[in-house]
Amino acid sequence: MIRKLAYLTLTGALLLALGFGLSIYSSSEEKAMADNGNANYEIATLAGGCFWCVESDMEKLPGVIKVVSGYAGGNEPNPTYEQVSSGSTGYRESVQVTFDPARISYAEVLDHYWRHFDPTDSGGSFGDRGFQYTSAIFYHNAKQREIAEASKKALDESDRFDSPVVTPLIEFTTFYPAEAYHQDYYKHNPVRYKTYRYFSGRDRFVDDHWGDQADDVIEAARDNALVTGANKAFVKPDDATLKKNLTPLQYKVTQEEGTEPPFDNTYWNNHDEGIYVDIVSGEPLFSSTDKYESGTGWPSFTKPLVPGNIVEKEDRSLFSVRTEVRSKAGDNHLGHVFDDGPQPTGLRYCMNSAALRFVPKDKMQAEGYGEFLYLFD
């Protein structure tokens, strides 16, 4: 706990002092579903030590809609980080994973979860010791319990670890989102996060026990994910077909990592309600609710609509180091992400209009994107 407290940012402390911490109470699976706008989504509530790390690991999964860091399993209403850190509230640092079961199963979510912490440690998680850092699976219904029991048994019988798996399976009761500065900590404070994670020993443990298999679930889910709005598996066309179906500018941007001119592109000044999808694959990428005027002349967003549909890569072209943004299924160049955006994310996803197609709100249902209409309620 002392180590983790040392890495909290001044921004986080100020947010807490000003009362910007989240205190939304989710006491049932039904309410959690409603809060995410789609009754077909499912919720997994998991504890695996530091929620900064669990959140970042779970957000990588295709089919995951969002991950929220918080506190699960206790009785005290609206707990604060300081209260939970005392270890006496009955809460564990946890995450709630909202996922689309049409794209990834609960069993796959658990399979990935097991691979990124030490399930044999009953006293905490790596350098963070105490009840609040112990692991747990909070099942939401009988089916989740059955799947979790089978998953835990399979892991225990695999002889992957020298000690037995001690992660308990607990019926879900309560979950409170953590304060705002804890959400997406790894994105907003990348240097502090990477330093904390390195010295915690988590990655060394994962590498020692899983090696190249640590992210097998991600690769398998990518191969099988249903990523288009109409829920059909996407197979990227060959280069000749792409050249035939795309305009020269669209091809240059998406396939050759080109850049369109600022203030002279389709969506830089678009203010209509709707979502932006990949021009080739159709996978949903951004929403008008997260679009803002950056002054750059390109469409800019504070966050992706479906984080799992975005891939970020280091780009060392143009004599600088930038972070390229690509679509996952389409594997198309979209633009770059920078850390000079507005709050609450502090990010600027600077995209090329030529890589996107805008789907207006009134056409989303007909085109198979009705699940995102909740954004405009």
Secondary structure as GFF3:
##gff-version 3
##sequence-region A 1 377
A	DSSP	alpha_helix	2	6	.	.	.	ID=ss1
A	DSSP	alpha_helix	10	17	.	.	.	ID=ss2
A	DSSP	alpha_helix	29	35	.	.	.	ID=ss3
A	DSSP	beta_strand	42	47	.	.	.	ID=ss4
A	DSSP	alpha_helix	51	58	.	.	.	ID=ss5
A	DSSP	beta_strand	64	72	.	.	.	ID=ss6
A	DSSP	alpha_helix	81	85	.	.	.	ID=ss7
A	DSSP	beta_strand	92	99	.	.	.	ID=ss8
A	DSSP	alpha_helix	106	114	.	.	.	ID=ss9
A	DSSP	beta_strand	124	125	.	.	.	ID=ss10
A	DSSP	beta_strand	128	129	.	.	.	ID=ss11
A	DSSP	three_ten_helix	131	133	.	.	.	ID=ss12
A	DSSP	beta_strand	136	139	.	.	.	ID=ss13
A	DSSP	alpha_helix	142	156	.	.	.	ID=ss14
A	DSSP	beta_strand	169	171	.	.	.	ID=ss15
A	DSSP	beta_strand	175	177	.	.	.	ID=ss16
A	DSSP	three_ten_helix	180	182	.	.	.	ID=ss17
A	DSSP	alpha_helix	185	188	.	.	.	ID=ss18
A	DSSP	alpha_helix	190	200	.	.	.	ID=ss19
A	DSSP	alpha_helix	202	210	.	.	.	ID=ss20
A	DSSP	three_ten_helix	211	213	.	.	.	ID=ss21
A	DSSP	alpha_helix	216	224	.	.	.	ID=ss22
A	DSSP	alpha_helix	239	245	.	.	.	ID=ss23
A	DSSP	alpha_helix	248	256	.	.	.	ID=ss24
A	DSSP	beta_strand	274	278	.	.	.	ID=ss25
A	DSSP	beta_strand	284	287	.	.	.	ID=ss26
A	DSSP	three_ten_helix	288	290	.	.	.	ID=ss27
A	DSSP	beta_strand	291	292	.	.	.	ID=ss28
A	DSSP	beta_strand	300	301	.	.	.	ID=ss29
A	DSSP	three_ten_helix	307	309	.	.	.	ID=ss30
A	DSSP	beta_strand	310	315	.	.	.	ID=ss31
A	DSSP	beta_strand	322	327	.	.	.	ID=ss32
A	DSSP	beta_strand	333	338	.	.	.	ID=ss33
A	DSSP	beta_strand	348	351	.	.	.	ID=ss34
A	DSSP	three_ten_helix	353	355	.	.	.	ID=ss35
A	DSSP	beta_strand	356	360	.	.	.	ID=ss36
A	DSSP	alpha_helix	361	364	.	.	.	ID=ss37
A	DSSP	three_ten_helix	370	376	.	.	.	ID=ss38
###
